[in-house]
Every structure is written in C-alpha cells, then in structure tokens.
Amino acid sequence: MAGAAGGRPGRDRQGDQARRVACDVLAAVTSRDAYANLLLAAALRERGLSGPDAALATELVYGTLRNRGCYDAVIGSCSDRKLAQIDPPLLDVLRLGAHQLLDLRTAPHAAVATSVDLAIEIAGRRPSGFVNAVLRRVAMRDKESWIAVVAPDRSADPAGHLAVRYSHPRWIVTALAEALGEVSDGEQAAEAGDQGDGLDQTEAALAADQNRPTVTLAAVPGRTDLAELLTAGAVAARWSPFGAYLAQGDPGAIPAVAEGRAGVQDEASQLAALALVRAEIDGRDTAWLDICAGPGGKARLLGAIAEARGGRLIAVDAHEHRSRLTAAALTGIARARALTADGTVPAWRPAMFDRVLADVPCSGLGSLRRRPEARWRRSDRDIEPLGGLQRSLLVSAIESARPGGVVAYVTCSPHVAETTGVLDDILARRADLEVLDTPALLAEVPLLGCPGPNARYAQFWPHRHGTDAIFIALLRRVR
C-alpha cells in the first residue's frame, strides 16, 4: 500500500526521511539564512536518524549546497521556466534530485521517483509532473557533459567557466585569483598565450572548497595532551603541536572534547595563535588581549599558553552570546577572563597589553568548505562595509598594545580587501609599526607567503595546506 505521502510500494521509508530532512534544511538555509550545520544536527536528532540515513542526509545537504550553482545552470537549461519562477521548495527538490543524478550517480529511475515523491509530499501532485519532466532531462547527460553545455567556454571566459564548474559566484573566483596573484579575465588570459589561462592555483583552490574538510581537534595545553587525543583514535596534525585529525566518529564522544579539555579547531586557526605567541617581545610579557574573541577557539589556546607563562588573557567580544561561548571555552583556565565589550571603543587603558589578537569579523570566504551556503549568502557588496569594521578593530588593537608589543591581524578570508588592503591602509597612516615575518615564525609550514611585496604575511589555503584559508599578519608597535 502506498505511504501517506504518495510513495510507491516498497519504498525505503528511512531513505525518504533522510531526503525530507535534507529538503527541510535546504529550505531553511534559503528562506531564513539558517546555518546548515546547526540545523542539520538538530533535525537528525529530532527525526531519530543515525548511521547510513544520517550520512545520506548530510551528503545531500552539503553536496547540494556545494554544487548549487552548477545544478542551477543545469536545471535552468532543462526547464521551460526561469529559476526565479520556480517555487523555492520545488527548486530545492530539483537541486536534491540533480545532486543524486550528477554527483551521487543514483540510478535515474530511483533519483527521479524519490524526487517526485518528495515534491508530492511538499507541494502536492500537480507540481510533481514538472519535477519529473525536468529531472528526466537532467538524467540524459552526466555532469561533465552538462558542464560542457551550460558553462562558458574556458578559453573565452576562464573565470565564468570555473564559476559554473566549481559552483562559486564569479566574484569569488575573481577574488581568489587576485589573492593568489593570478589573472582572472579573458583579456589577460589571451595575453598568457601558451601558458594557459593563468588560473591553475585558483582552480585548485575552488576544487578544494568542494571537498568535505577533515575534523581537526586542538588539545588545550595544561588540561590535556596530544597523547590523549591519539589514544582516542585521532592522528597527530602535520604542523600544530596541539592538533590532531579525526578521520571518523563523533568528536563529542571523545572525553577530552566533551569535558572542554580539547576542542574542534581548524589547524590554521591554531597556528594563528601559535604565531602570535612565538613572536619575540622585549620586556614584560604578562598581559594578553583577544579583542574579538567569540566563539573562543583561539582564546582558549592563548589563555592556556598565557597561564603556563605566568600571564593573563582578557578575551572580549561585542556580542553577549559570543562572550558566553568564549567563557565556556575558557573553563578551567584560571588566568583567562571573558568580557562583553566593543573592541572598537576600548574600556581599558591604551598601551596596556603585550600581545593582542585581532581576529576580525570577515566575509568567511576562507571557510567555504565548512559553510558552503556562505558562498550564496554573501555578495561582493558585503566586503566594503566589513572593511570599515576591520580597520577600526585593527587600530584599536594597535592602540591597546604597548610599545614593543605585538599585534596579530587575522581573518578567515583571503580577499585582498580584507587582508593586505586593510594593512596597506593602516601602515600608510602610521609610523609606529614594524611588519614581522610571519612565515618565518611558522617555518615548518610550506608556501605561506603572499605574492609579491606581501611575502611577510602568511596566507593558508585549503588546496596547499588542507586548512581554512586563514590570513595572518604580525605587527610590532615601535616607539
């Protein structure tokens, strides 16, 4: 007997539940800017999905978000309606169906049938015919063949071609190319001649964004050690002395993580904190500040290291809920304190701190592997307003550092307007700053320097380092 949703006899109802969960999460991401990672975890618990069904729902959500741009181009080619004319719930069903057909290589009859059932459940029988017709057309070609049809010709428009092939908005392709020191438009590509279109590193970075990142753990110095994480099944990280990679399993099931003695933290994020504490300082070294600390990952490492050295850390954030997260991260570190305060209008005396971290709010382009929905949520119009806040926080961090003290400017973005552009502007207006050689302080990590005159800054990349694309600059305040 058919299910209440109109499903066919013999249908795997748990598999249908996984698809419905995925569709609900995608709808929330699209309609109310929900965070996929938070909503998916809650939905899996609420529906009681685990094991293979939870894995299917997770793959459907993240795979569809990562490939949305490409799938939309294919759906647009197969539909007699423009994308803007398709009801959003049906468009989510079509995207899920396209992901099953083009990336998961689900048998066409199964992918189309389950998508039609999902459309009936969500929107009724009448729209399901449209879903059936579109997905049958999608099933006529494999993904590579569709890219040849829907993407611009690479020789004429390399950035446009890569935008479709790797499902990134064109402005992000251009921004990554600029950060990598590569050309990005057709005219420059033509000038490159036999050297190709000049976007090899950009293509590698885009491709890396399409891969699910490894879970990386960070042991809190003084509260646990790497050996405990390795005993729990993790593998030592390549560079961070605190880091370990967890290939599978729930990190929350590891006692050190559950008890707050370790946490989930990208390796480049750990190394940003390490670079700051490795910089040499003359004189006292007891007062440290994290000027925008939430949710507290770097603050936790800095606080533990400061305590071991006999120093103290003040970790502030302008948002109360992020301050609470920071306070939770600092649990057990007696010489670290979390405060709610606006870093752009300091409540502390100037020139008070020896080391200052300014891990500023940014576009998040460096973490698109973890938050693929961000590429569709952000636009190039967001960058300029963020620049004003980033400059204000960096100036405040500099003013908070004493002469001889060190400031780390960190962003989880490689966009030059958020990285070297901010620093160029500040350095042009101040004579009391010395740029330190960050790649030299992280000499164990290869290929860190930025292109050209910015080689003293460090830029991590997912395709080179397997990390988020985090940028680090270290500045010493001089008299």
Secondary structure, DSSP 8 states (H G I E B T S, - for coil): ---TT---TT--HHHHHHHHHHHHHHHHHHHH---HHHHHHHHHHHHT--HHHHHHHHHHHHHHHHTHHHHHHHHHHH-SS-GGGS-HHHHHHHHHHHHHHHTS---HHHHHHHHHHHHHHHH-HHHHHHHHHHHHHHTTS-HHHHHHHHS--TTT-HHHHHHHHTT--HHHHHHHHHHTT---SHHHHHHHGGGTTS-HHHHHHHHHHTS---EEEEE-BTTB-HHHHHHTT-EE-SS-TTEEEE-SS-GGGSHHHHTTSEEE--HHHHHHHHHHHHS--SS---EEEETT-TT-HHHHHHHHHHHHTT-EEEEEESSHHHHHHHHHHTTT-TTEEEEE--TTS-SS-TT-EEEEEEE-----GGGTTT-TTHHHH--GGGHHHHHHHHHHHHHHHHHHEEEEEEEEEEES---TTTTHHHHHHHHHH-SSEEE--HHHHTTTSSS-B-SGGGTTSEE--HHHHSS---EEEEEEE--
